């Protein structure tokens, strides 16, 4: 049997403890050298920083500030010692060599003048006679056919009053139609009764003049809604009399409406509030209570007649909504 030869298989080299320690020392020495080299390079950069890194601004030539040639500045003619020159020279200045009057103002042309041109008085009087002719139903003709001067003025006025109005029916129909179209389902239109009004004639004219009353033509029939909106209704407000403070029980609900210097002023304010808030003041009574604060006497204006705290708070909320002062209070 042949023997196995192990000489061909060599064992792997082993690192002993001395070799490992040597490698660690070499690595530490290399790191130390690198650190020393870095520190040296950093120091060198700091030394040459002004040359290589940060730019240097060259200083400007000459002085930084220059004093003015005249430190005091220019002196006006009405300040300082300059006023003495006027007294020394005997005048404020030399007389002018030539004096010229100011030119005359430039007149505007007729079309450049602002406003309207004045009207001819005779031209204004002519259109004024047109309403008189229209009222008599004879436009463009002489009133009641008079060509000459009027001798009896009373007769002319009587004829004018008795003359029929030819344009009135057409105008009334047009107004009635327009109102009916605008109001839609409103109540029918009822004509107003025409009553002549007797007007006293001026002195020297004799008889009185009968002048018809001006009429609008048509009027809306009276409806409950229209009457309620048009006619004010006077409702008597039931307000209680003034209540004595001594008769009030402790804990009575009141509202304070203000504080005044005297009882008369407080009562006057109560009258004003009563007239302003008629419906809200129904069933409320006046209470004027005197009080003192800081040695000064004043008078509180309060109202009595509330069922409870909620009633007084609702009352104050209504007054505060109208910008009137009101504070719920309890009598003590």
C-alpha positions as a Python dict, from the first residue, in 0.01 Angstrom:
ca = {
    (1, 'X'): (0, 0, 0),
    (2, 'X'): (142, 328, -102),
    (3, 'X'): (183, 604, 157),
    (4, 'X'): (7, 942, 114),
    (5, 'X'): (252, 1227, 59),
    (6, 'X'): (151, 1547, 236),
    (7, 'X'): (454, 1748, 136),
    (8, 'X'): (279, 1897, -167),
    (9, 'X'): (16, 2074, 50),
    (10, 'X'): (174, 2372, 228),
    (11, 'X'): (-9, 2549, 511),
    (12, 'X'): (-133, 2912, 464),
    (13, 'X'): (90, 3176, 618),
    (14, 'X'): (-28, 3294, 958),
    (15, 'X'): (-17, 3655, 1086),
    (16, 'X'): (127, 3662, 1423),
    (17, 'X'): (51, 3913, 1697),
    (18, 'X'): (368, 4112, 1635),
    (19, 'X'): (281, 4169, 1270),
    (20, 'X'): (-72, 4298, 1348),
    (21, 'X'): (61, 4543, 1602),
    (22, 'X'): (311, 4670, 1347),
    (23, 'X'): (36, 4733, 1091),
    (24, 'X'): (-164, 4932, 1345),
    (25, 'X'): (137, 5147, 1425),
    (26, 'X'): (198, 5215, 1057),
    (27, 'X'): (-165, 5319, 1003),
    (28, 'X'): (-154, 5555, 1302),
    (29, 'X'): (169, 5708, 1180),
    (30, 'X'): (18, 5767, 836),
    (31, 'X'): (-287, 5940, 988),
    (32, 'X'): (-63, 6158, 1202),
    (33, 'X'): (142, 6260, 903),
    (34, 'X'): (-174, 6342, 705),
    (35, 'X'): (-308, 6551, 992),
    (36, 'X'): (21, 6739, 1024),
    (37, 'X'): (26, 6804, 652),
    (38, 'X'): (-334, 6933, 659),
    (39, 'X'): (-262, 7164, 951),
    (40, 'X'): (43, 7298, 770),
    (41, 'X'): (-160, 7360, 455),
    (42, 'X'): (-439, 7533, 653),
    (43, 'X'): (-187, 7761, 827),
    (44, 'X'): (-35, 7851, 494),
    (45, 'X'): (-378, 7945, 356),
    (46, 'X'): (-443, 8168, 655),
    (47, 'X'): (-113, 8342, 601),
    (48, 'X'): (-175, 8421, 236),
    (49, 'X'): (-556, 8481, 267),
    (50, 'X'): (-534, 8859, 198),
    (51, 'X'): (-341, 8792, -121),
    (52, 'X'): (-529, 8501, -269),
    (53, 'X'): (-879, 8498, -116),
    (54, 'X'): (-1039, 8825, 6),
    (55, 'X'): (-1011, 9121, -238),
    (56, 'X'): (-859, 9440, -104),
    (57, 'X'): (-1026, 9777, -184),
    (58, 'X'): (-779, 10046, -260),
    (59, 'X'): (-831, 10369, -63),
    (60, 'X'): (-938, 10677, -259),
    (61, 'X'): (-688, 10953, -304),
    (62, 'X'): (-743, 11288, -139),
    (63, 'X'): (-924, 11390, 180),
    (64, 'X'): (-1242, 11215, 283),
    (65, 'X'): (-1432, 11541, 353),
    (66, 'X'): (-1380, 11891, 216),
    (67, 'X'): (-1490, 12200, 405),
    (68, 'X'): (-1718, 12436, 204),
    (69, 'X'): (-1574, 12757, 74),
    (70, 'X'): (-1853, 12954, 246),
    (71, 'X'): (-1935, 12774, 570),
    (72, 'X'): (-2215, 13015, 665),
    (73, 'X'): (-2406, 12967, 341),
    (74, 'X'): (-2576, 13231, 132),
    (75, 'X'): (-2750, 13503, 335),
    (76, 'X'): (-3083, 13633, 205),
    (77, 'X'): (-3143, 14005, 170),
    (78, 'X'): (-3390, 14009, 461),
    (79, 'X'): (-3170, 13817, 708),
    (80, 'X'): (-2860, 13889, 909),
    (81, 'X'): (-2652, 14198, 838),
    (82, 'X'): (-2783, 14225, 482),
    (83, 'X'): (-3066, 14452, 602),
    (84, 'X'): (-2809, 14720, 682),
    (85, 'X'): (-2737, 14759, 312),
    (86, 'X'): (-3084, 14907, 261),
    (87, 'X'): (-3026, 15173, 527),
    (88, 'X'): (-2675, 15250, 399),
    (89, 'X'): (-2779, 15282, 36),
    (90, 'X'): (-3092, 15481, 119),
    (91, 'X'): (-3325, 15249, -71),
    (92, 'X'): (-3405, 14892, -143),
    (93, 'X'): (-3282, 14917, -500),
    (94, 'X'): (-3218, 15143, -796),
    (95, 'X'): (-3508, 15298, -980),
    (96, 'X'): (-3595, 15130, -1309),
    (97, 'X'): (-3486, 15308, -1624),
    (98, 'X'): (-3822, 15257, -1798),
    (99, 'X'): (-4175, 15224, -1660),
    (100, 'X'): (-4439, 15062, -1881),
    (101, 'X'): (-4809, 15032, -1802),
    (102, 'X'): (-4965, 14689, -1788),
    (103, 'X'): (-5142, 14583, -2107),
    (104, 'X'): (-5520, 14607, -2122),
    (105, 'X'): (-5712, 14285, -2052),
    (106, 'X'): (-5811, 14076, -2350),
    (107, 'X'): (-6186, 14085, -2418),
    (108, 'X'): (-6353, 13759, -2506),
    (109, 'X'): (-6569, 13724, -2810),
    (110, 'X'): (-6944, 13680, -2779),
    (111, 'X'): (-6931, 13302, -2826),
    (112, 'X'): (-6659, 13262, -2560),
    (113, 'X'): (-6848, 13443, -2283),
    (114, 'X'): (-6973, 13190, -2022),
    (115, 'X'): (-7341, 13162, -1941),
    (116, 'X'): (-7652, 13220, -2145),
    (117, 'X'): (-7718, 13531, -2345),
    (118, 'X'): (-7975, 13766, -2188),
    (119, 'X'): (-8323, 13709, -2321),
    (120, 'X'): (-8542, 13979, -2465),
    (121, 'X'): (-8805, 14087, -2206),
    (122, 'X'): (-9064, 14129, -2481),
    (123, 'X'): (-8996, 13777, -2605),
    (124, 'X'): (-9048, 13640, -2252),
    (125, 'X'): (-9381, 13818, -2216),
    (126, 'X'): (-9525, 13665, -2536),
    (127, 'X'): (-9516, 13295, -2427),
    (128, 'X'): (-9659, 13390, -2087),
    (129, 'X'): (-9996, 13459, -2249),
    (130, 'X'): (-10018, 13104, -2391),
    (131, 'X'): (-10147, 12935, -2069),
    (132, 'X'): (-10427, 13192, -2050),
    (133, 'X'): (-10537, 13114, -2403),
    (134, 'X'): (-10515, 12740, -2339),
    (135, 'X'): (-10724, 12773, -2024),
    (136, 'X'): (-11001, 12940, -2220),
    (137, 'X'): (-10984, 12687, -2502),
    (138, 'X'): (-10888, 12952, -2763),
    (139, 'X'): (-10519, 12906, -2831),
    (140, 'X'): (-10365, 13166, -3056),
    (141, 'X'): (-10663, 13405, -3029),
    (142, 'X'): (-10746, 13701, -2814),
    (143, 'X'): (-10906, 13621, -2476),
    (144, 'X'): (-11285, 13614, -2497),
    (145, 'X'): (-11264, 13797, -2830),
    (146, 'X'): (-11144, 14131, -2703),
    (147, 'X'): (-10956, 14340, -2957),
    (148, 'X'): (-10932, 14671, -2775),
    (149, 'X'): (-10860, 14780, -2421),
    (150, 'X'): (-11066, 14621, -2145),
    (151, 'X'): (-11307, 14860, -1980),
    (152, 'X'): (-11486, 14628, -1739),
    (153, 'X'): (-11240, 14390, -1573),
    (154, 'X'): (-11510, 14213, -1373),
    (155, 'X'): (-11693, 14116, -1692),
    (156, 'X'): (-11373, 13977, -1843),
    (157, 'X'): (-11301, 13766, -1536),
    (158, 'X'): (-11657, 13635, -1532),
    (159, 'X'): (-11627, 13531, -1897),
    (160, 'X'): (-11296, 13359, -1825),
    (161, 'X'): (-11449, 13165, -1536),
    (162, 'X'): (-11752, 13060, -1742),
    (163, 'X'): (-11549, 12959, -2051),
    (164, 'X'): (-11546, 12577, -2101),
    (165, 'X'): (-11222, 12383, -2099),
    (166, 'X'): (-11207, 12198, -2430),
    (167, 'X'): (-10887, 12008, -2345),
    (168, 'X'): (-10995, 11895, -1997),
    (169, 'X'): (-11196, 11583, -2102),
    (170, 'X'): (-10914, 11451, -2321),
    (171, 'X'): (-10657, 11513, -2047),
    (172, 'X'): (-10879, 11344, -1788),
    (173, 'X'): (-10925, 11037, -2008),
    (174, 'X'): (-10549, 11011, -2069),
    (175, 'X'): (-10468, 11041, -1697),
    (176, 'X'): (-10734, 10786, -1603),
    (177, 'X'): (-10605, 10540, -1863),
    (178, 'X'): (-10244, 10580, -1745),
    (179, 'X'): (-10339, 10531, -1379),
    (180, 'X'): (-10550, 10225, -1458),
    (181, 'X'): (-10264, 10070, -1656),
    (182, 'X'): (-10007, 10145, -1382),
    (183, 'X'): (-10215, 10029, -1087),
    (184, 'X'): (-10349, 9716, -1255),
    (185, 'X'): (-10606, 9566, -1021),
    (186, 'X'): (-10661, 9879, -811),
    (187, 'X'): (-11004, 10009, -725),
    (188, 'X'): (-11194, 10201, -996),
    (189, 'X'): (-11139, 10572, -1034),
    (190, 'X'): (-11396, 10811, -899),
    (191, 'X'): (-11417, 11170, -1028),
    (192, 'X'): (-11389, 11453, -781),
    (193, 'X'): (-11676, 11694, -738),
    (194, 'X'): (-11605, 12038, -871),
    (195, 'X'): (-11712, 12324, -652),
    (196, 'X'): (-11667, 12684, -762),
    (197, 'X'): (-11484, 12904, -517),
    (198, 'X'): (-11589, 13264, -472),
    (199, 'X'): (-11289, 13493, -463),
    (200, 'X'): (-11308, 13848, -341),
    (201, 'X'): (-11239, 14099, -614),
    (202, 'X'): (-10973, 14364, -567),
    (203, 'X'): (-11069, 14716, -479),
    (204, 'X'): (-11234, 14904, -763),
    (205, 'X'): (-11348, 14593, -955),
    (206, 'X'): (-11706, 14578, -827),
    (207, 'X'): (-11846, 14223, -817),
    (208, 'X'): (-11671, 13916, -682),
    (209, 'X'): (-11494, 13677, -921),
    (210, 'X'): (-11612, 13316, -945),
    (211, 'X'): (-11300, 13104, -999),
    (212, 'X'): (-11329, 12728, -1046),
    (213, 'X'): (-11130, 12516, -801),
    (214, 'X'): (-10827, 12341, -956),
    (215, 'X'): (-10896, 11973, -1001),
    (216, 'X'): (-10652, 11687, -1063),
    (217, 'X'): (-10894, 11528, -1305),
    (218, 'X'): (-10930, 11189, -1135),
    (219, 'X'): (-10860, 11042, -797),
    (220, 'X'): (-10828, 10693, -665),
    (221, 'X'): (-11129, 10556, -482),
    (222, 'X'): (-11085, 10528, -109),
    (223, 'X'): (-10971, 10184, -1),
    (224, 'X'): (-10893, 10065, 351),
    (225, 'X'): (-10525, 10014, 265),
    (226, 'X'): (-10496, 10356, 104),
    (227, 'X'): (-10670, 10526, 395),
    (228, 'X'): (-10446, 10348, 645),
    (229, 'X'): (-10134, 10457, 456),
    (230, 'X'): (-10244, 10815, 387),
    (231, 'X'): (-10426, 10928, 701),
    (232, 'X'): (-10238, 10930, 1034),
    (233, 'X'): (-10422, 10759, 1316),
    (234, 'X'): (-10403, 10919, 1655),
    (235, 'X'): (-10402, 10645, 1915),
    (236, 'X'): (-10412, 10742, 2278),
    (237, 'X'): (-10130, 10570, 2463),
    (238, 'X'): (-10231, 10431, 2798),
    (239, 'X'): (-9945, 10545, 3023),
    (240, 'X'): (-9970, 10510, 3394),
    (241, 'X'): (-9910, 10794, 3640),
    (242, 'X'): (-9584, 10860, 3820),
    (243, 'X'): (-9509, 10599, 4084),
    (244, 'X'): (-9354, 10689, 4418),
    (245, 'X'): (-9028, 10508, 4483),
    (246, 'X'): (-9125, 10439, 4845),
    (247, 'X'): (-9429, 10239, 4734),
    (248, 'X'): (-9224, 9993, 4527),
    (249, 'X'): (-9143, 9656, 4678),
    (250, 'X'): (-8788, 9526, 4688),
    (251, 'X'): (-8714, 9319, 4379),
    (252, 'X'): (-8956, 9502, 4150),
    (253, 'X'): (-8846, 9486, 3788),
    (254, 'X'): (-8765, 9827, 3637),
    (255, 'X'): (-8572, 9965, 3343),
    (256, 'X'): (-8344, 10267, 3371),
    (257, 'X'): (-8370, 10517, 3086),
    (258, 'X'): (-8102, 10761, 3203),
    (259, 'X'): (-7961, 10974, 3485),
    (260, 'X'): (-8013, 11352, 3501),
    (261, 'X'): (-7918, 11648, 3719),
    (262, 'X'): (-8275, 11732, 3822),
    (263, 'X'): (-8613, 11565, 3845),
    (264, 'X'): (-8763, 11815, 3599),
    (265, 'X'): (-8511, 11717, 3331),
    (266, 'X'): (-8588, 11350, 3394),
    (267, 'X'): (-8962, 11411, 3356),
    (268, 'X'): (-8904, 11607, 3035),
    (269, 'X'): (-8702, 11316, 2898),
    (270, 'X'): (-8987, 11082, 2992),
    (271, 'X'): (-9230, 11295, 2790),
    (272, 'X'): (-8995, 11286, 2492),
    (273, 'X'): (-8959, 10908, 2508),
    (274, 'X'): (-9334, 10869, 2549),
    (275, 'X'): (-9397, 11071, 2233),
    (276, 'X'): (-9127, 10884, 2041),
    (277, 'X'): (-9214, 10530, 2150),
    (278, 'X'): (-9589, 10551, 2195),
    (279, 'X'): (-9670, 10182, 2152),
    (280, 'X'): (-9378, 10060, 2364),
    (281, 'X'): (-9466, 10294, 2651),
    (282, 'X'): (-9819, 10155, 2683),
    (283, 'X'): (-9883, 10050, 3042),
    (284, 'X'): (-9551, 10188, 3169),
    (285, 'X'): (-9531, 10430, 3463),
    (286, 'X'): (-9274, 10696, 3542),
    (287, 'X'): (-9035, 10646, 3833),
    (288, 'X'): (-8789, 10921, 3934),
    (289, 'X'): (-8540, 10803, 4195),
    (290, 'X'): (-8280, 11028, 4356),
    (291, 'X'): (-7931, 10895, 4427),
    (292, 'X'): (-7592, 11026, 4537),
    (293, 'X'): (-7245, 10948, 4409),
    (294, 'X'): (-6926, 11128, 4506),
    (295, 'X'): (-7117, 11395, 4698),
    (296, 'X'): (-7332, 11474, 4393),
    (297, 'X'): (-7707, 11417, 4374),
    (298, 'X'): (-7859, 11293, 4051),
    (299, 'X'): (-8195, 11153, 3949),
    (300, 'X'): (-8254, 10821, 3777),
    (301, 'X'): (-8529, 10798, 3517),
    (302, 'X'): (-8690, 10456, 3537),
    (303, 'X'): (-8998, 10286, 3397),
    (304, 'X'): (-9232, 10057, 3594),
    (305, 'X'): (-9486, 9805, 3473),
    (306, 'X'): (-9305, 9487, 3370),
    (307, 'X'): (-9425, 9132, 3430),
    (308, 'X'): (-9077, 8995, 3486),
    (309, 'X'): (-8714, 8995, 3381),
    (310, 'X'): (-8789, 8870, 3029),
    (311, 'X'): (-9043, 9147, 2975),
    (312, 'X'): (-8797, 9416, 3084),
    (313, 'X'): (-8522, 9271, 2864),
    (314, 'X'): (-8749, 9266, 2560),
    (315, 'X'): (-8845, 9628, 2629),
    (316, 'X'): (-8479, 9734, 2647),
    (317, 'X'): (-8395, 9539, 2332),
    (318, 'X'): (-8664, 9731, 2143),
    (319, 'X'): (-8533, 10067, 2270),
    (320, 'X'): (-8170, 9981, 2203),
    (321, 'X'): (-8262, 9893, 1846),
    (322, 'X'): (-8376, 10256, 1808),
    (323, 'X'): (-8052, 10392, 1965),
    (324, 'X'): (-8225, 10482, 2293),
    (325, 'X'): (-8053, 10408, 2629),
    (326, 'X'): (-8213, 10134, 2837),
    (327, 'X'): (-8078, 9910, 3116),
    (328, 'X'): (-8282, 9643, 3301),
    (329, 'X'): (-8271, 9707, 3676),
    (330, 'X'): (-8412, 9573, 4004),
    (331, 'X'): (-8545, 9797, 4280),
    (332, 'X'): (-8349, 9761, 4604),
}
